[in-house]
């Protein structure tokens, strides 16, 4: 069996973009290659689509033209390069990821799908909309073909309203291709089955992403790690991602902290951006961007509660990392996260945007270490059952075999 994965980048997002999957398959004697535009690593099975120093100029020129025309992922030429490549020609199954990241034209996507049995993992709802990556509170994507878009400023933004044109173009493209779709959450499965663009597709598969549950685990010595990080042993540690994206909910965490009324001393532990969180009356430890899983797993081990109040989330890898690490997870309704965290038995889902309830739940967890322990232990159990990376890879491999038999 020869498998090809296609994505914008290799190392960033390697757990879900096909890179780790190709390593897994090649170690087991199954040939797998990955084509990428931005090659960060040096894996011999990763093939760069960008072949010369002129490529960034060509690609940025395409991006600028599309921005001026208020279209997206329609004029990039790299799909034609794929069709001509020997490794693509040898493939038995081709698996696509995040094609809207500025490197493949959807206009020629039917040519690619016609050439090889194909799988597309839908990582976010962009495919279902006229231009939004997340439609949030707007239902025009499934009720009125995105006519008269009220949110042209949302990513990917449009200078003029061509949302309905792009929506209809996607519908036309996907009405004429034979493809298997993969989604990681039941929330995304519901969107795919509702969307007029994809609802007709017979083979839509729910395959959750996986993590290394040996790395993200409960085996760490919490006290030793806190000493290493300089976190006082008597502090309750709230861990969260510091991200300026309006989708990630940092503003709700900051508002919640203003309302929080607890006697226990707190440490706020963050990853990603630094300088976005005000220290206030609590201790603050900002670790910046952490790409090493072993280091990241120590941060989870040092924490008592993980906060993930995203208002848009198609899966949420950090939520399952926290579960595997044995700490309770607090999320907002309206995304994939309540189901991913098995709320209310394991994760705790709060009414979207309800900062008062958010503060009360955090106060309750701070004051109830037994509840934290129960939810954390159950999260670890669920992660081992549902979110092991080996399970994710084996389910994809089974899908490839099913497609070839079909």
N, C-alpha and C positions, 0 to 999 in steps of 0.2 A: 504494500500500500504506500502510495506517495501522497503526502499532504502538503499543501501550501497555505500559509497564513499571510494575510495582506493587511498592513496597518501603516499609520503615519510614522510611528516611532517604535524603537525596540525596547530600550531599558526603562524609560518612564512608563509606568503602568504595565510592567512586564507580566504581572500576575493575571491580568485579564485581557491583554491585547494579542496573545498568541505566542509571545516570546518564550515564556516559561513552558508553555505547552510543547513547543518544538524541541526544547531541551529534554523534556520528559519523554517524548516519543523517540527521539534519536537514541537516547540511552537504552531504550527497549528494542532497538533494531528496526524501528519504523521510520522510514525516510520522511523528514519534514524540513521545509525551508520557510523562511519568513522574508517577504519583501517589505521594505520600509523606505520612506522618503528621508527621514532624519535618522541616520545610523549613529548611535552613540557608543555602542560597544564594538567588539571585534570578533564576535562569534562567527565561525566559518560558515554556518548555516543561515546567516542573515545576509540578504542581498540588497544593496542600495539601489533604489530607483533613480536617485540623483547621481549622475555619472560624471559631472564636470563642474568646474567652478562657476559656470554660467547659470547653473540650475537655480540658485536662490533668486537671481534677477528675473528669470523666466517665471518662476512661481509667484514672486511678489507682484510681478506685472499682471498675472492672471487674477490675483487677489484684488488688486486695485481696479481692474476693469470690472470685475464682478460687483465690487462695492459701488462703483459709479452706476452700474446698470440695475442695482438692487436685485441681483440673482445670486445663487450660491451653488457651488459644486457642479458647475455645468460646462466649463471650458478647459479644464485641466487635461493635458495630453498624455498623462502617464499610464492610463489604462491601455492605450495602444502599445506602449512599450512592454507592458505585461504580456499582452497577447502574443508578442513575437519572441518572448524569452523561452529558452529551452526548458528551464525548470517549470515554468507554467505549463508548457506543452506536455511535460511528463506527469503532471499532477493527476491523481485520481479524484481528489476532492479539494476544492479551494474554499478557504474560510476567510471571510472579510470582516474587518472591524473598523468602526469610526471613519467611514468613507467621506464624511462631510468635513474632515480636517484638512481641506485644501490640497488634495492630490489626485483624486479620481473624479471624472465627470460622470454624473448620473445619467447623462444623455446617452453615453455609450455603455452603461452598465449592462443592458440587455445583451450586448455582444460578448461581454465577459461571461455572463451566466450561460449563454447558449453554448459557449466553448467547453465548459466543464461543469460537472455537478457542483453546486455551490451552497454555502452556508453563510448567512449574515447574522452576526450577533448585534442586536440593537441595544446599544449601551445607554441611550437616553431617548426621549420622545421626539427628537428633531424630525425623524422620518414621518411622523404623523401630522406635522404642522406646516404652515406656510413659511415660517422662518425661525420660530422660537425653539430653543433647545428644551425649555420647560414652559409649557403654557400656563402653569400655576392655576389661577382662578378663571381662565378663559376657556370656554368650551366650543369656540367656533371651529376648531379643527375637526369636530365630529358632528356638528350641527348645521354649519353654513359654509363649508369649503373655505374657511378663513376670509370671507368677504369683509371688507372694511375693517382691517386689522386695527384694534385699539392700542396696540403695544409695539409700534415699530422700533422703539428704542431697545427692546429686549434682544439679547444675544441670540442669533446673529442679526444685528440691526439692519434696517433698510432705509435708504434716503427717500424713496417713494414707495407707495403701497403696491407691491407686486406679490403680496402674500398669497392671494387666491390663485394667481398665475402659477406660482411655484407649487402650491398644494395640488392643483390640477395636473401639473406636469408629473409630479411624483405618482399620483394615482394612475396616470396613463402608463408610466414606466412599469410600475409593479403589477399592473393588470395583465401584462404580457410576458412575464417571466416565471419560470419554474424554479423556486428556491426554497430552502429550509431556513426558517428564522429561529434564532435562539434569544431568549430573554432570561435574566438572572433572578427576577422577582415576580411574584404573583401580581403585584401592582402593574408591572410592565406587561405581563401577559394579558391582563384585562384591557390595557390600552391597545395592544396589538389586535385583540379580538374585537374591539369596538371600532377601531379606525377604519373608515371607508377605503383607505389606501391599502390596508393589509388584511382586513377581515376575511377576504375570500381565500387567503392562502391556507392550504390544508395542513401543512406541516409547520406548526409553531411549537417550540419546545421550551419548557421551563427547566433550565439547568443553572442552579445557583453557583456563583463563584466560590472558590475555596481558598483557604489559607493553610500555612504550615502550622498545624496545631502542636507540633513539638517545639517550635520557636515561641509562638504565642500560647503560653501555657500557665499553669499555676505552680510550676516547680521553683520559681525564683524565691529568694530570701528577701521579703519585703523590707525588713529592718536594715539589712546590709545595703540594699539598693538606696534606701532613703539616706543612709549615712553617706554613701557615695555621691549622691546628688545634693546633699546639704539640706534635706527636708527634715524638719523636726519630727520625732516619732509620734508626738501627741497631736499632730495636725491631721485634720481631714483634708484629703487632696482631691480637688475637682480637676479633672483632666478634660481638655477640649482642644479643638483645632481653631487656631486664630487665623481667619481668612476674611479678606475684605469683600468677597463675593456676597451679594445680598441673599443668595440661595442658602448659604451655610449657617445663617442664624446667629452670628456673633453678637449683633445688636441686642438680641433677646437675652443672651447670657449676661451682657453688661447691665441691662435693665433689671434682670432677675437679681443680680448681685446687690443692686441698690436697695432692694426690698428684703433681702435675706436677713433674718433676725435669729442668730444662733450664738450661744456662748462659746462654742468650741472654736479654737483657732483654725484658720483655713490657709491652705496653699493652693494657688491657682497654677496649674501646670499646663503649658501650651506647646504645641508644635506648629510649624509652618511660618507664618509671618511674625516678626517681632515689632513691638512698638504700637500695636493696635489696642492692647488691653491696658487700662489704667490700674495701677496697683491698688489704690484706695486703702482700705483698712486691712486688707489681706496680703499675705506674702505672695509674690509672683515669681515664677520660674519659667522663663521663655527659652525653649530649646531650639527654635528655628526649624528649618526644614531637615527632617531626619529620613534619610533614604535607606539606612541599614536596619533590617528587620530585627536583628538581635538587640540593637540599641533601643529601637522603638518598643520592643517587648519589655524592656526594663522599665520604661516609663509607665506602661500599663500596670506593671507589677507594683510600682510605687503609689498608684492611684487607688482611691476608694470608690469614686463614682465617675462615669464617663458621660459627658454631655454632648448630644448631637441634635440640636433643635433645627435641623435643616427644614426649609420650606419647599425644597425641591430636591429629590434624591431618588434615583432609579434603583439603587441597591444599598450601598453604604458599607464598604469594606472595613472601615474603622469600627463600625458597630460590631461586626463579627469578630474582629481582632480583640475587642474589649470583652466580648462574651467568652472567647476562648481563654482569655487571661483571668477569668473569674471575677470580673467586676460588673456591677449593674449598669445598665444603659438607659438614659432618659432621652426620649425623642418627641417630636411633634407628630400629630395626626396629619393626614393628607398626602403622605408620601409612601414609599415602599417600606419605610423603617418599622412601623408597628408590626407588620407581618414578618419582616426579616428577623426582628428581635423577639418574636413570639409574645408580643404584648397581649394581654396584661399579665400573663403568668410569669414571664421572664422580664422583658423590657417594660418600661413604663412610658405610655404614650399620653401626651398632654394635648389638650385642645389647641389647635393651631393659633399662635400669636398670644396665648393666654399667659402673660408674664406672672400674674398673681398666682395662678395654679402652679406654674413652674417653680416659683419660690417656695410655695407650700410643700411641694413634693421633695424638693432638695432639703428643706428643713427636716422633713420626716425621715429621709434617708440618713441625714447627718446624725439625727437623734436616735436612730435605730440600727445599730451595727448588726444585729441579728438578721434583720430584713436584707441588709446589704449582702450578708454572707449567703443567705438562702437564694437570693436572686443570682448572685455570682456563681454559686455552685451549679444552679440549674442552667445558667448560660454556658458554662463549660461543658456540661452534659449535652446540650443541644448542638454546640459547635462541633463536638466530636461526631455526632450523629449526622449532621446535615452539611457541614461546611469544611470538611477536610479537603485539601487540595487534590489528593489522590482520587477522591470521589468525583470531583469536578472533571478532572482529566479523563477518568474512565468512562464517565457518561458521554463526554464528547467523542471519545474513541468509539464507543458503541453506536453513536449517531452516525459517524462516518461509515461504519460497516453496514448499518441499516440503509443508508443512502445508496451505497454501492449495490446491495442486494436489490433494492428497488429499481 
